[in-house]
Structures are given as C-alpha cells and as structure tokens.
Amino acid sequence: YPCYIEGIFMTPEKKVKNKVTKVLQANECYYFYPATGGYGSSGVPDIVACYNGHFIGIECKANGNKPTALQNKHLSDIKKAGGYSMVIDETDIDALELFFKTQEYRFNIIERIDT
C-alpha cells in the first residue's frame, strides 16, 4: 500500500528503489531507471547500473512479490551475457551492500595479481 513520506505518496516498491539507489550512490555506481512504457522495452530491470566496469541489472520488489516471466528472462539474459542480475526486496538490502563489499575485495585481489 502506498504511504505518505515527505509530502509524496510512495509505494512499497518505490521505497525499495530508493534504498537501492542509496546503496548504489554510496558505492559510486553509475545507474539509471530505464524507460519501459511507450518507447522502452517491457520486462527490463528497474535499475541498470555499472560498477567497476561491470553491468548490473536490479529488479526491485516489495511485499513478497516475485519477478514476472519476462523480467526473469531479462535477468537471465544479463547473466548469460556476463553481467550481474539480482532481485532485491525490503528484506535483503544488506545483501546488495554485501555484494559491493565482496566485489571490491575481488577487484582489489585481481588488481594485485595483474600488477
């Protein structure tokens, strides 16, 4: 159900998107919300991001909702192409934060090996 925050009605999914955005900003990610209506493509992730040269598709859900078949296909296609794809809801924002901590560690190890 929508709630009223800071003068704006906000759906539970929008609250998840805002939390994801804060995590992306804290990790200096490039990100955007792709257009899905009219000229856009249906089923694409809610947020498309890039972190240290890695493509990330993030589908945001709330209240136990699951991705549609078309959304799952796009998430699967991203993985097949070598990107990261994930579904984030209000219960696992910390998993997204852990993802960035793990990736940062991995990138540092690779950088040390390459030098």
Secondary structure, DSSP 4 states (H G I P E B T S, - for coil): --EEETTEEE-HHHHHHHHHHHHHHHTT-EEE----STTS-TT--SEEEEETTEEEEEEE--TT----HHHHHHHHHHHHTT-EEEEE-TT-HHHHHHHHHHHHHHHHHHHHHH-
